[in-house]
Amino acid sequence: MPPKSSDSAVNQEDCLLLAIKAYQNGQFQSKAAAATAFDVPPQTLQYQLCSRTARSDTMPNSQKLTKSEEYSLKKWILDMDK
């Protein structure tokens, strides 16, 4: 299966946001109906409505340092190099 292009990902994100707004404004009685109307996966709409963090926005399990620790270490290494 070929990877999705960035245009289709942006389009799906736009459709997802429209589905969320339409559901929250009461235009649809169910989440499934809103998902079907805007052609987005129902589970994705459910996750977004429950404020679940997207996997791409979370810190990977294999990352050992926080951003601040990484920044401090990088700064220390560059200072020691001088």
Secondary structure, 3 states (H helix, E strand, C coil): CCCCCHHHHHHHHHHHHHHHHHHHCCCCCCHHHHHHHCCCCHHHHHHHHCCCCCHHHCCCCCCCCCHHHHHHHHHHHHHHHC
